[in-house]
Amino acid sequence: MSITPPRDEASVAVRQRLYVDAKHAAVWGLGVNFLLVISKLAGGIVTGSAALIADAVNSIGDVASSMAVRGALSMAQVEEDDDHPYGHTKAESIAGLSVSLLVAFSAGLLALETIKRFGGELAVPSLAAGIVAGVCAIIKEGVYRYTMAVAKRLDSSSLTAVAWDHRSDAIGSGLVAVSLAAAPYVGDWGRFIDPVAALFVCAALIYTGGRIFISTAAELMDQQADDGTVRQVREIAESVGGVEAVEKLRVRKSGLEYFIEIHVQVEGMMTVDAGHQIAHHVKDKLLVSLPRVRDVHVHIEPFDSSHDSTVESHTDGKD
């Protein structure tokens, strides 16, 4: 039984604000990354630092990632149509997955190019390269903190991916800065510090990309939502008058929003109309109480006092 009550204006405004905040974070990242690309690339070319150029190429990937996330967030807001009856919310998750692959792939290519440099002449870059990398590291850490704060508040997989990309850049740039600053003082070993630092940056990026890929892939495979969200949905449904128990509960995250499938038990001798009204109230209360819920599918079952609803809520059994 699927019923669609009207949402109140407040819950609609909350949903819209989610996307506005996420887009602002993506746009900030895009602007900062664009400036860093210019700074790192110019600094790397002038000083001859492979690590700084590697960092610049990574920032180019960040620009592309921020653009992809910004576009995906706009697509996710598009309402359902005949071809997409569940809407387009997964576009945000797909963007997160794409960012993770781009991060890991670009880092792999950079690592291969850096390894090739060991067969040629290696030189110690000037101190200016370290200064540029240090400034970039500070800026990137600030952008990471801002983006991650927004990502946690919105529970956004794509913004989380972008935020960790910022953090890996900050760590990488910081490593490059320290390494290049120390290079002139370690004798002949100094010429190896620059390419080795570049390899460490690439390794960190590959690890980060893999971790983001795993978490985002789970979301795309409709993994059950976190226990806290599931428990909250159950408590709200059980608070509705006429609901004897929650028999089955599935909550899947799709982008910034959630879809709920819930089976509630009511008195077995109740009329169809009365059961319909209870289902209506369950869905209405969930949509109003949890503005991030996109849709709720409510199914009515006759109450069975011997049924263990807690166990059933985590199973995938069919009716």
Residue pairs with C-beta under 8 A, 6 or more apart in sequence:
1 276
1 279
1 297
1 298
1 299
1 300
2 297
2 298
3 276
3 279
3 280
3 283
3 298
4 283
4 295
5 280
5 283
5 284
5 287
7 287
7 288
7 291
8 288
10 291
11 287
11 288
11 291
12 291
14 291
14 292
15 257
15 291
15 292
16 77
18 154
18 256
18 292
19 73
19 74
19 76
19 77
19 256
21 150
21 153
21 154
22 73
22 92
22 150
22 154
22 156
22 158
22 159
22 256
23 70
23 73
23 74
24 150
25 146
25 147
25 150
25 151
25 159
25 162
26 66
26 69
26 70
26 73
26 159
26 162
27 66
27 70
28 143
28 146
28 147
29 62
29 66
29 143
29 147
29 162
29 166
30 63
30 66
30 67
30 70
32 139
32 140
32 143
33 59
33 62
33 63
33 66
34 63
36 56
36 59
36 62
36 136
36 139
36 140
36 169
37 56
37 59
37 60
37 63
39 132
39 135
39 136
40 52
40 53
40 55
40 56
40 59
40 132
40 133
40 136
41 53
41 56
43 49
43 52
43 56
43 128
43 129
43 132
43 133
44 50
44 51
44 52
44 53
44 55
44 56
44 129
45 53
46 128
47 125
47 126
47 128
47 129
47 132
48 123
48 125
48 126
48 129
49 125
49 129
49 133
49 176
49 180
49 194
50 114
50 117
50 194
50 195
50 198
51 125
51 129
51 133
51 176
51 179
51 180
51 194
51 195
51 197
51 198
51 201
52 125
52 129
52 132
52 133
52 176
52 180
54 110
54 113
54 114
54 198
54 201
54 202
55 133
55 136
55 169
55 172
55 173
55 176
55 201
57 106
57 110
58 103
58 106
58 107
58 110
58 169
58 172
58 201
58 205
59 169
61 102
61 103
61 106
62 162
62 165
62 166
62 169
64 102
65 98
65 99
65 102
65 103
65 161
65 162
65 165
66 162
68 95
68 98
68 99
69 92
69 95
69 96
69 99
69 158
69 159
69 161
69 162
71 95
72 91
72 92
72 94
72 95
72 158
73 91
73 92
73 95
73 158
75 88
75 91
76 87
76 88
76 89
76 90
76 91
76 92
76 255
76 256
77 88
78 84
78 87
78 88
79 87
80 86
80 87
80 88
86 254
86 259
86 294
86 295
87 254
87 257
87 294
89 254
89 255
89 256
89 257
89 294
90 220
90 254
90 255
91 255
92 156
92 157
92 158
92 255
92 256
93 157
93 158
93 216
93 219
93 220
93 254
93 255
94 220
95 158
95 161
96 156
96 157
96 158
96 159
96 160
96 161
96 212
96 216
96 219
97 213
97 216
97 217
97 220
99 158
99 161
99 162
99 165
99 212
100 161
100 208
100 209
100 210
100 211
100 212
100 213
100 216
101 209
101 213
102 209
103 161
103 165
103 168
103 205
103 206
103 208
103 209
103 212
104 205
104 206
104 208
104 209
104 210
104 213
105 209
106 205
107 201
107 202
107 203
107 205
107 206
107 209
108 202
108 206
110 198
110 201
110 202
111 198
111 199
111 202
111 203
111 206
114 195
114 198
114 199
114 202
115 195
115 199
117 195
118 192
118 195
122 191
122 192
122 194
122 195
123 191
124 183
124 184
124 190
124 191
124 193
124 194
125 180
125 183
125 194
127 180
127 181
127 184
129 176
129 180
130 176
130 177
130 178
130 179
130 180
130 181
130 183
131 177
133 173
133 174
133 176
133 177
133 180
134 173
134 174
134 177
134 181
136 169
136 173
137 169
137 170
137 171
137 172
137 173
137 174
137 176
137 177
138 170
140 166
140 167
140 169
140 170
140 173
141 166
141 167
141 170
143 166
144 163
144 164
144 166
144 167
144 169
144 170
147 159
147 162
147 163
147 166
148 160
148 163
148 164
148 166
148 167
150 156
150 159
151 159
151 160
151 162
151 163
152 160
154 256
155 253
155 256
156 255
156 256
157 212
157 215
157 216
157 219
157 255
158 216
158 255
160 212
160 215
161 212
161 216
164 208
164 211
164 212
165 205
165 208
167 208
168 201
168 204
168 205
168 208
171 204
172 200
172 201
172 204
172 205
175 197
175 200
175 201
176 197
176 198
176 201
179 193
179 194
179 196
179 197
180 193
180 194
180 197
182 190
182 193
183 190
183 191
183 193
183 194
184 190
186 193
219 253
219 254
222 252
223 252
223 253
224 230
224 250
224 251
224 252
224 314
225 251
225 252
225 253
225 258
229 251
229 253
229 258
230 249
230 251
230 313
232 290
233 249
233 251
233 260
233 262
233 286
233 290
234 246
234 249
234 313
236 285
236 286
236 289
236 290
237 243
237 246
237 249
237 262
237 264
237 282
237 285
237 286
238 245
238 246
239 285
240 264
240 278
240 281
240 282
240 285
241 278
241 281
242 266
242 267
242 270
242 274
242 277
242 278
242 281
243 264
243 265
243 266
243 278
243 282
244 264
244 265
244 266
244 267
244 303
245 264
245 265
245 303
245 307
245 309
246 262
246 263
246 264
246 265
246 309
246 313
247 263
247 264
247 265
247 301
247 307
247 309
247 312
247 313
248 261
248 262
248 263
248 299
248 309
248 312
248 313
248 315
248 317
249 260
249 261
249 262
249 263
249 313
250 260
250 261
250 262
251 258
251 259
251 260
251 261
252 258
252 259
254 294
256 292
257 292
257 293
257 294
258 290
258 292
258 293
258 294
259 293
259 294
259 295
259 296
259 297
260 286
260 293
260 295
260 296
260 297
261 296
261 297
261 299
262 282
262 286
262 296
262 297
262 298
262 299
263 298
263 299
263 300
263 301
264 278
264 279
264 282
264 298
264 299
264 300
264 301
265 300
265 301
265 302
265 303
265 304
265 307
265 309
266 274
266 275
266 278
266 300
266 301
266 302
266 303
267 302
267 303
268 302
268 303
270 278
275 300
276 300
278 300
279 298
279 299
279 300
282 296
282 298
283 296
283 298
286 293
286 296
287 293
287 296
